[in-house]
Amino acid sequence: MSENKIPYKIYLEESEMPKEWYNVRADMKNKPAPLLNPGTLQPMSEEELGTVFCKELVKQELDNDNPFIEIPQKILDFYKMYRPAPLVRAYCLEEKLKTPAKIYYKFEGNNTSGSHKLNSAIAQAYYAKEQGLKGVTTETGAGQWGTALSMACSYLELDCKVYMVKCSYEQKPFRREVMRTYGASVTPSPSEETEVGRKILAEHPGTTGSLGCAISEAVEVATHTEGYRYVLGSVLNQVLLHQSVIGMEAKIAMDKYGIKPDIIIGCAGGGSNLGGLISPFMGEKLRGEADYRFIAVEPASCPSLTRGVFAYDFCDTGMVCPLAKMYTLGSGFIPSANHAGGLRYHGMSSTLSQLYHDGYMEARSVEQTAVFEAAEQFARVEGILPAPESSHAIKAAIDEALKCKETGEEKTILFGLTGTGYFDMMAYEKFHDGAMTDYIPTDDDLKAGFDGIPRFPGNLE
C-alpha cells in the first residue's frame, strides 16, 4: 500500500481482534528458568504456587509449550469496551524531527485506568472469580496497575486490597482516589499493617518504599487471609501472556497495511508492556521467519538490565516470594523516588531476561530529565500527554529517528505508548520548575543490593 494511503490511526475491526494470547516461551530454545522454592531450592510445584496465585494462572505461569491460549469469552467481551487500541502513525513528530524514519506507536491509554495494565487485570480477576475467591491483593508503583485491578474487581464484584509504593501514594493522590472510587482499599507501603512492612520500616526508617516492599506486604496479606490470592501487574510469565494482545493487535494492523517495523521499542520496569508489545514479533525472530531489532529502555536510577546481574533472586524486598532467575539489582535495592514509579522494580521478567541474555534484544538506560524533555516534545506535536514510563520509549524512539536523519536511512520504528500522564502533573511541575534531578546509583550503591542476592551452588558463580 502506498505511503499516502496509511491513515494517522489504524483501528482493527472487532472481528479482527485476537481471540488467543500468544505464549512466546513456546518458541524459545532456552526457556526461562523455573521459579525456585527458597527453602528447598527446587522448582516450585503447581500446589506450592497455588497457595499464592489462582489455579488457572499457575497453569499459565508454568506453560512453556503451548504457543496459543484461548481468551475466555467474558474477557473478550470486557476487552471490547476499550479494544482494539489504535496503532498511530506519528506524522507530526516525524515532521518536527525532519527525519526520514517512519514512526508508529501503539496507544494503550484509551481506558479509565490510563494504561495497558487493564489487559491483564481483567484476566487475573476473572480467574479469581471463577475459582470462587472473595478477593485479591496486589501492589502498585505509579498506580496504573492498582487502578486497572480495582476496575476489573469492581466489574466482577471482587474485593481488592492495594499496597501502593509510598512515594507514589504521596505524589499521586488522585490516582489513589480513582482506585477508591472503584472500591479498592489503598495502603501506602511499607506500612505498619503487616509484619514484613514493620520490619522494613525498622530497617529503613523514612523509606519511600519500592515495588519489592509492596509485593511483600500484598503476598503476606493474601497468604494469611482465607479466600484471597495475590495478583501481580508485571514480571510474571502469565502477565506477559495476557499483554500479548498489544503486540498481536499491532502486528495484525501492520500486516494489514504492509508495514514491517525495523526497530521495536518499549519501556522496561518489570516487563509487562515490553513483553506484550514484542511477543509476536519476537516469535517470528525466534522461528527464523523475520528479523527485528528490539530495544528495552529503563531508568538510569533503576538499571536492572544494563547494570544488573543475571541470577536467582527474591522477587520482593521481604524475601517471602519464590526465587526467580532474572536480571536483578538485588531485592534489597530501593531505588530513588523518581517519577516513573512503574519502572522502579529491582528485577526484570524471567522471560525477557533470558531473551536479553541470549542476545535477542538490547537495553539502554536514560536519565529522568531527558525523558521528560522527550515527553514534552511528543505532547506538543502529537497531542497526547504521555506517562513518565511510556516516555522512556519515546526518548529512545526520538533518538533512533534522529540517527536516521544523520544517516538518511528510512527505518520504520514502532514503540509502545503504554499510557497517559494526566495523574503525573506533579512530576511535570517539577520538570518545568527545574526542580527535577537525575540520580544514577554508584557502583557502591549497587553493591549493597548485589550483596543480598542468595548465594548457593550455580548462582552468582
JOWOTA-V573951 format. One record per backbone hydrogen bond with DSSP energy under -0.5 kcal/mol. NH is the residue of the N-H (numbers start at 1). CO is the residue of the C=O. If there is no record, write none. Layout:
nh: (NH | NH)
co: (CO | CO)
This chain:
nh: (5 | 6 | 7 | 10 | 11 | 16 | 17 | 17 | 21 | 23 | 24 | 26 | 27 | 28 | 31 | 36 | 37 | 38 | 41 | 44 | 49 | 50 | 51 | 52 | 53 | 58 | 59 | 60 | 61 | 62 | 63 | 63 | 64 | 67 | 69 | 71 | 72 | 75 | 76 | 77 | 78 | 79 | 80 | 81 | 82 | 83 | 87 | 88 | 88 | 89 | 90 | 90 | 91 | 94 | 95 | 96 | 97 | 98 | 99 | 102 | 103 | 104 | 105 | 106 | 107 | 107 | 108 | 108 | 111 | 114 | 116 | 118 | 119 | 120 | 121 | 122 | 124 | 125 | 126 | 127 | 128 | 129 | 130 | 131 | 132 | 133 | 134 | 135 | 136 | 137 | 138 | 140 | 147 | 148 | 149 | 150 | 151 | 152 | 153 | 154 | 155 | 156 | 157 | 157 | 158 | 159 | 161 | 162 | 162 | 163 | 164 | 164 | 165 | 166 | 167 | 168 | 169 | 170 | 171 | 172 | 176 | 177 | 178 | 179 | 180 | 181 | 182 | 183 | 184 | 185 | 187 | 189 | 198 | 199 | 200 | 201 | 202 | 203 | 204 | 207 | 211 | 214 | 215 | 216 | 217 | 218 | 219 | 220 | 221 | 222 | 223 | 224 | 225 | 228 | 229 | 230 | 231 | 236 | 240 | 241 | 242 | 243 | 244 | 244 | 245 | 246 | 247 | 247 | 248 | 249 | 250 | 251 | 252 | 253 | 254 | 255 | 256 | 257 | 257 | 258 | 259 | 262 | 263 | 264 | 265 | 266 | 268 | 274 | 275 | 276 | 277 | 278 | 279 | 282 | 283 | 284 | 285 | 286 | 287 | 288 | 289 | 290 | 293 | 294 | 295 | 296 | 297 | 298 | 298 | 300 | 302 | 303 | 304 | 307 | 308 | 308 | 309 | 311 | 311 | 313 | 315 | 317 | 318 | 319 | 323 | 324 | 326 | 326 | 328 | 328 | 329 | 333 | 335 | 338 | 341 | 343 | 344 | 345 | 348 | 349 | 350 | 353 | 354 | 355 | 356 | 357 | 358 | 359 | 360 | 361 | 362 | 364 | 366 | 371 | 372 | 373 | 374 | 375 | 376 | 377 | 378 | 379 | 380 | 381 | 381 | 382 | 383 | 386 | 387 | 391 | 392 | 392 | 393 | 393 | 394 | 395 | 396 | 397 | 398 | 399 | 400 | 401 | 402 | 403 | 404 | 405 | 406 | 407 | 408 | 411 | 413 | 413 | 414 | 415 | 416 | 417 | 417 | 418 | 420 | 421 | 424 | 427 | 428 | 429 | 430 | 431 | 432 | 433 | 434 | 435 | 436 | 439 | 440 | 441 | 446 | 447 | 448 | 449 | 450 | 451 | 452 | 453 | 456 | 459 | 460)
co: (2 | 3 | 5 | 87 | 9 | 13 | 13 | 14 | 69 | 67 | 22 | 23 | 24 | 25 | 29 | 323 | 42 | 36 | 37 | 35 | 45 | 46 | 48 | 49 | 49 | 54 | 55 | 56 | 57 | 58 | 59 | 60 | 62 | 65 | 21 | 19 | 70 | 72 | 72 | 73 | 74 | 75 | 76 | 78 | 79 | 79 | 10 | 86 | 105 | 8 | 88 | 103 | 89 | 90 | 91 | 92 | 93 | 94 | 94 | 411 | 101 | 413 | 88 | 415 | 86 | 105 | 106 | 417 | 109 | 111 | 418 | 115 | 116 | 117 | 117 | 118 | 120 | 121 | 122 | 123 | 124 | 125 | 126 | 127 | 129 | 128 | 227 | 227 | 159 | 229 | 161 | 163 | 143 | 144 | 145 | 146 | 147 | 148 | 149 | 150 | 151 | 152 | 153 | 154 | 153 | 134 | 136 | 160 | 185 | 138 | 162 | 187 | 140 | 189 | 208 | 165 | 165 | 166 | 167 | 168 | 172 | 173 | 174 | 175 | 176 | 177 | 178 | 180 | 179 | 160 | 162 | 164 | 194 | 195 | 196 | 197 | 198 | 199 | 200 | 204 | 344 | 210 | 211 | 212 | 213 | 214 | 215 | 216 | 217 | 218 | 219 | 220 | 222 | 225 | 135 | 52 | 137 | 234 | 236 | 237 | 238 | 239 | 240 | 241 | 242 | 243 | 243 | 276 | 244 | 245 | 246 | 247 | 248 | 249 | 250 | 251 | 252 | 253 | 254 | 255 | 254 | 412 | 412 | 293 | 414 | 295 | 297 | 267 | 271 | 272 | 273 | 274 | 275 | 278 | 279 | 280 | 281 | 282 | 283 | 285 | 284 | 284 | 262 | 292 | 264 | 362 | 266 | 296 | 364 | 366 | 299 | 300 | 302 | 303 | 303 | 304 | 328 | 309 | 326 | 324 | 322 | 212 | 212 | 316 | 36 | 313 | 311 | 324 | 309 | 326 | 346 | 330 | 333 | 336 | 339 | 340 | 341 | 343 | 327 | 270 | 235 | 349 | 350 | 351 | 352 | 353 | 354 | 356 | 355 | 355 | 294 | 296 | 298 | 367 | 368 | 369 | 370 | 371 | 372 | 373 | 374 | 375 | 376 | 377 | 378 | 378 | 379 | 384 | 419 | 387 | 388 | 389 | 389 | 390 | 390 | 391 | 392 | 393 | 394 | 395 | 396 | 397 | 398 | 399 | 400 | 401 | 402 | 403 | 404 | 409 | 102 | 411 | 263 | 104 | 265 | 106 | 415 | 416 | 114 | 385 | 421 | 424 | 424 | 425 | 426 | 427 | 428 | 429 | 431 | 430 | 430 | 437 | 438 | 300 | 442 | 443 | 444 | 445 | 446 | 447 | 449 | 450 | 454 | 456 | 458)
